[in-house]
Amino acid sequence: MHPPSPAATAMDFSQNSLFGYMEDLQELTIIERPVRRSLKTPEEIERLTVDEDLSDIERAVYLLSAGQDIQGTSVIANLPFLMRQNPAETLRRVLPKVREALHVAGVEMQLTAAVSFLTILQDESVSVHTYAHSFLQVILLHLEHRDAGVSNAWLETLLSVIDVLPKDTLRHEILNPLVSKAQLSQTVQSRLVSCKILGKLTNKFDALAIKREILPLVKSLCQDVEYEVRSCMCRQLENIAQGIGTELTKSVVLPELIELSRDEGSSVRLAAFETLVNLLDIFDTDDRSQTILPVVKSFCEKSFKADESILISLSFHLGKLCHGLYGIFTPDQHLRFLEFYKKLCTLGLQQENGHNENQIPPQILEQEKKYISVRKNCAYNFPAMIVFVDPKNFHMELYSTFFCLCHDPEVPVRYTIAICFYEVSKLLNSGVYLIHKELITLLQDESLEVLDALIDHLPEILELMSTGGESSVQENKLSSLPDLVPALTAAEQRAAASLKWRTHEKLLQKYACLPQVISSDQIYYRFLQRMFTIMMTNNVLPVQKAASRTLCIFLRYNRKQEQRHEVIQKLIEQLGQGKSYWNRLRFLDTCEFIIEIFSKSFFCKYFFLPAIELTHDPVANVRMKLCYLLPKVKSTLKIPADKHLLQQLEMCVRKLLCQEKDKDVLAIVKRTVLELDRMEMSMDAEQLEKEKQQNDGRPMSEKTFEKKRRDSKTPTSLPKSIPISVPGSSSATPSTSKEIKKSKLIRSQSFNNQAFHAKYGNLDKCTTSKSSTAAYTPSVSGLSKTSMISLTDDSFRTRNTSSAPSSFSSNTSLPSTSRGTGNSVDPKSSGSKDTQPRKATLKSRKSNP
């Protein structure tokens, strides 16, 4: 016999699998039959059906009376809405039914009712008096529900109600019944509720009333036979101390806290310790040194023998404790507390054995998790411990501990110390150079969570690093950070390779601080090309925009002409004239950042014409984005110096109006034209005065020119009623004022009496005749409205006011920005994100490409 062939075996297997699936389907069908039978029958559906003609109030009453539990729960969840719509009828007809339903309600309905009652209070649908009369008794009735979750929900609602109730209502409805509810004869649940209510009531009464009516109940509950009650009352002593003042706190609360700190229950001792720490500011130096310090010392000494939960709490409050007791420690006590902190910082690290977690017993794993929480809390308190030892002693006392926390094997610990890194740097001040290596370590951390926490304050940290060391000279700022640039580039590459694009975006945004920290050559050779790569290859739009803005800032602070020239050339050629429409969209984003960061003259000199060239772009999304940018582009112009650029802008807009085929782009063009027409042009007053003097044939004296220059800087002193005329440059050329008058006449003919909007429907036909083009489009000067003077300067909008284009020679030649294409260009070569445009897929991105 021959063995079966593999093909036959595969076929048999497939057939067997098919028959197996069929059998499984039959079994599922059999199982499904009783499920179908369990669905609602027509009779049940009939009972659940409610007449649609019923009002909201009538429907609620009906469902609460005859409906099922799920319907009643729905009505109670909708109770706040009913109270807003018709409070009187809801209180008269619906609320009594709610009370009846809650007597036998389940947990879900009870929880829903507690939330709804609280929402009604927060909405202020009724007055406080009406609320107390209608809802308070229902809340009090269900405080002692047998389910702990339901009881806590009603208690939270009551505690919120206490904040708004008047004193008389609180005394009669809540405080007086507490006298009996707090007795030992009542249930533990009742006494626990009484503890929390007493802690809340102390903020509503004066000290005398608290001493006479509340403090006796507090003492009784502090000495309750159940440790849960004692612990709960102990945690309310902080609120009570704030209500009764310093004197009563010392005489009544402090003795109770000291006694509770020696309690046999660990949870009670822990509550007493935490309350003492929170009340340290109330007590004077004598109380701290003679009463509280011995308690704290004993608590710390016994903490390692107790449950790990006590260590977690102690490590969390240790910073506040050392701060509150600062100045009363003896040198020996100071050293003991410092050593105790150091021991907590390495707790559990000695037990690291590299075993697989699956081989470790569960109780050991749970213990290690608690140890991680202890070290995390120690990292959180590290800045407070620097103050405790004095920053001058950091290197000797705490540097080794800081090193261990930065190299901790657990991410939560390193994450926490990364958050605190900026605070540590500020505290060290001139000694910040001591933690340079730790900064590099955290920048190179394998966890992006740690990196994300560190970069929140990365600019401030790097500024301290560059100026706070032994040498603050700007040229020597890199000498103490030799590994910074490699660490920063590696961090960016790790963020880029991950799926956490928000971390990548944030990191690129923070890199904008690098010109203040490292040299422009370092930025040019290590970061600029990387920004270009991200802009052209990354698929996440916020990341691309962050890279674009950071690149513009790098360019802003680069003073080397050749490097600047190369960057500008790349922006124009690789983005503005790129084959991918996506790159051209990013070029427009970059233009927007340049307008924001650089001077107006810089944008006009290098980016104005390449930007408006995109009015001929074959992709509708690009033309649409340019239309949104045109108002900002026009705002960079000054008259009369940029008159030729204004004419170029208006020519492009006119072509868009007449030649645009895409209806969405055309609609935006029409809105943009109206916005451009309403814009006020910036006037160069000095240039205007020079041209006026030249046209008049009279040289302007230096004194007169200085006076005019000063006047041009104070436009608020000019009367608004004086019209501004803009003379031309020669008698043979029409003056600017004549152009303005002519443009206003044409614009009034084009836009008056809504004729502009009425004729938009025929814009597609405007290319057939030259006369129709003039009729439907604003004139050249129509877009350069000059009814008022708006004076601006050419300085940069950053703190460095030096002119950016000054590093370029006047004859610098950039690549030609003419694309040589119009809307009729073959879309196969330059239309899509890669090579080919697809109109249908671009429509969805038009509003936000």
Residue, then its C-alpha position, 0 to 999 in steps of 0.5 A: m500500500h502506498p501512503p496517501s498523497p499530500a494533496a489527497t490528505a489536504m483534500d480529506f482534511s478540508q472535507n472533514s473540516l467542512f462537514g465538521y462546520m456543518e455539524d457545528l452549525q446544526e448544533l448552534t441552530i438547536i441551541e438557538r431555538p430555546v433562546r428565541r423562545s425566551l424572547k418577548t412574546p406578543e403579550e409581553i410586548e403588549r404590556l411593555t407598549v405605552d400609548e404615544d399620546l400620553s404626556d411625559i408626566e403621564r407616561a412617567v406615572y404609568l411606568l412607575s405604577a404598572g411598568q417593569d423595573i427597567q422602565g421605572t429605572s428609565v423614568i428615574a434617570n429622566l427625572p432631572f429632565l422632567m424637573r426642568q420641564n415641569p417641576a410642579e407636576t413632577l413633584r406633585r405626581v411623579l415624585p410620590k411614585v418614585r418614593e413608592a418604587l424605591h421601597v422595593a427597588g433593586v440596586e440599579m434603580q437605587l443607584t440611578a435615583a441617587v445620581s438623579f437626586l444629585t443632578i436635580l440639586q446641581d441643576e437648581s431646578v427648584s429652590v433649596h427649601t423645596y428640595a429639602h422638603s421634597f427630597l431630603q427625607v428620601i435621601l436620609l431614608h436610604l442612607e443605611h441600605r444593606d448594599a454598601g455601594v447604594s449606601n455610599a451613593w446616597l451618602e455622596t448625595l447627602l454630603s453635597v446637599i449639606d453644602v447648600l442647606p441652611k443651619d436650621t434645617l441641618r440641625h433639625e433634620i440631620l444633626n439631631p438624629l445623629v445623636s442616636k445614629a452614632q450610638l453603639s447600639q446602631t449598626v456599623q454602617s450607621r456609625l460609619v455614615s455618622c462619622k462622614i456626616l460629622g466631618k461635613l457638618t463642622n464647616k457649617f456651624d460655629a466653634l461654640a456649636i461644634k464644641r457643644e453638639i459635635l465634639p462629644l459625638v466625635k470623641s465617642l466615635c474615636q473610641d468605638v469598639e470597631y476599628e473601621v469606625r475609629s479609622c473613619m472618624c480619625r480621617q474626619l478629624e482634619n475637617i473638624a480641626q479646620g472648623i474649630g480653630t487652633e486652640l480647640t484642635k490642640s486641646v481636643v483633636l491632638p490628644e485623640l490623634i496621639e491616642l489613635s496613633r497607638d491603636e492596635g489596628s494598623s489602619v487606625r494608626l495609618a489614618a492617625f499618621e496621615t492626619l497628623v502630617n496634614l495638620l502640621d501647619i496648625f501646630d506650633t514648634d513646641d507641639r511638633s517637637q515634643t508631641i508629634l516628632p516622637v510619634v512620627k519617629s516611632f511610626c517610621e521605625k515600626s513601618f518595615k515590620a508592618d504591612e507594605s501599605i503603611l510603607i506606601s503611605l509613609s513614602f508618599h507623605l515623607g516629603k511633606l513630613c520633612h518639610g513640616l518638621y524642618g528646623i526641629f530635627t537634631p543632626d542625628q535625627h536629620l541623618r536618620f530620616l535621610e537614611f530612612y528615605k534612601k532605604l525606601c528609594t532602593l526597597g525591593l531592588q536587592q531582591e531582583n533575581g531575573h526570574n520569569e514572572n510566571q515562576i514567582p509566587p503571586q504573593i511575591l509579585e504583589q509585594e514587589k508591586k507595593y515596593i514599586s509604589v514605594r520607590k515611585n513615591c520616593a521619586y515624587n518626593f525627591p525635590a522636597m528631599i533636596v530642600f531637606v538636605d540643602p542643594k549645596n549638599f546634593h552631590m554628597e548626600l543625594y546624587s547616588t539616590f538620584f542616579c538609582l531612581c533614574h536607572d530604576p528597572e521599573v518604568p513608573v519610577r523613571y516616569t515619575i523622576a522624569i516629571c520631577f527633573y525640571e524641579v530638581s534642575k531649578l533647585l540645584n541652580s548652579g549645580v545643575y551640571l551634576i545631573h547632565k548624565e542623568l538627563i542624557t539617560l532619560l532622553q535615551d530611555e527605552s520607554l516613550e512614557v519616560l521621554d514624554a514626561l521629560i520633554d514637557h519642560l525640556p526647553e526650560i531644562l536645556e536653558l538651565m543646563s546651558t546657563g546654570g553650570e560653571s560657565s554661562v558663556q554662550e559660546n561654551k554652552l555645548s562644552s558641558l553637554p557633549d552627548l546632548v545632540p546625539a541623545l536628542t536625535a536618537a529620541e526623535q527617531r525612537a518617537a518617529a518609529s513608534l505609533k505614539w505620534r502625539t509624543h513625536e509632535k510634542l518633541l518636535q515642538k520642543y525642539a524649537c528651543l534648540p537655537q537658544v542652546i546649541s549652535s546654528d551649525q549643529i542645528y543645520y547639520r543634525f536637525l534641519q534635514r531631518m525636519f525636511t524629511i519629516m515634512m515630506t515623508n511622515n504620514v501624520l499631519p500634526v507631526q508634519k506641521a510641527a516639523s514645519r514650524t520648528l524648521c522655520i524657527f531654525l531658519r529664523y535664528n540662522r545667520k549664515q547666508e549660504q545655509r539660509h539660501e539653501v533652506i529657502q531654495k529647498l522649501i520652494e523647490q521640494l515643497g512649493q514645486g514638488k510633484s506631490y500635491w501633499n508637499r505643496l499643501r505643506f508648503l502653504d503651511t510653511c508660508e503661514f508659519i513664516i508670516e507668523i515668525f518672520s517680518k513682512s518684508f522677508f516673506c514678500k522677498y522670498f515666498f510671496l510669488p512662489a505662494i501665489e503661483l499655486t493659484h495655477d495648481p492642478v489640484a483643487n485642494v491646493r488652490m482651496k488652501l491657498c484661498y484661505l491663506l490669501p488674506k494673510v498673504k495680503s497683510t504682508l504688503k505695504i503700499p507703495a513699496d509692494k504695489h507690484l506684488l499687490q498687482q500680481l496678487e490681484m491678477c491671480v485672484r482675477k484668474l481664479l474668479c474667471q477660470e476656476k472650474d471646481k465649484d467648492v474652490l470657486a465658492i471660497v474664492k468669492r468669499t475670499v475676494l470680499e474679505l480681501d476687499r474689506m482689508e485695510m492696506s498697510m501704508d509706508a508713510e516714510q516712502l509716501e512722503k519721499e515720493k510726494q517730495q519727489n513729485d513736487g520737485r522739492p528735496m526734503s530736508e533731513k529735519t523735515f524727514e525726521k519729523k515726518r518719520r516721527d509722525s508716521k509712528t504715531p498714527t493715533s494722533l492723526p485725525k480720522s477724517i483726513p483722506i490719504s492720497v498716495p502719489g505716483s512715482s513720476s508725472a508720466t505714470p498715473s498716481t496711486s491716488k488716482e488709481i485708488k479713486k478709479s478703483k473705488l469707482i469700479r468697485s462701486q460699480s461691481f459690488n453696489n446693490q448686491a450686483f456682485h452676488a447676482k452676477y456670480g452665477n455667470l462667472d463660468k462664462c466670463t472667459t468668453s469675453k474680456s469685458s465681462t471679466a472687468a465687470y465681474t471682478p474687482s479692480v487692482s486697487g479694489l482689493s487694496k482698500t486704503s481708507m485708513i492708515s495702518l502703520t506697521d514695522d518690518s521688524f521680526r515678531t520675536r524678541n530678536t528684532s534684527s532683520a532676517p533678510s539682512s544676511f542675504s545679498s541683494n542679488t541673491s538668485l533663487p530658483s524660478t518659482s514659475r510652475g509653467t502650468g495651469n488648470s489644464v495641465d495633465p494631472k498625471s504628473s503632479g496631481s496626487k499625493d504621490t504622482q496622480p491627482r484623484k478629484a474624488t478622494l480629495k473632496s473629503r480633505k478640502s476643508n482640512p487637508 
